[in-house]
Amino acid sequence: MLLCGIVVSGCGLDDPLTGPRGAFAGLDLPETPEVEGDAWPRLADVPDMPPPGVVGPGAPDPVAGAQLAESLKVEAAVAAARAESLGQPVLSPAETARLRAAGRSAAQ
């Protein structure tokens, strides 16, 4: 484990005077035009949100998203009501008692 740490300890380090060094110094890492010249590191290119009602390539329409969120809330309420009804006992307590009594009398 220590040997592995020693082997990769200098990988990818930058020296302010001599520039990059280490095992990854020779790799040509492409930059997208959006991040070229920005402070490094930047993990993702996130475009600005378009104004409401405007749909561009690769950008969702905020109005459609709000409508979808509202429809999902309605669906969630319907599903919660159905789950509540399905969570109730299938047999009433009186019916359960009657069946248990019938089972005991048949076993004797």
Residue pairs with C-beta under 8 A, 6 or more apart in sequence:
8 23
10 21
10 22
10 23
11 22
11 23
11 24
12 20
12 22
12 23
12 24
12 25
13 20
13 21
13 22
14 20
14 21
15 21
19 25
32 45
34 45
34 47
35 42
35 45
47 58
47 59
49 59
49 62
50 56
50 59
50 62
52 62
52 63
53 61
53 62
53 63
54 61
55 61
55 64
89 96
91 99
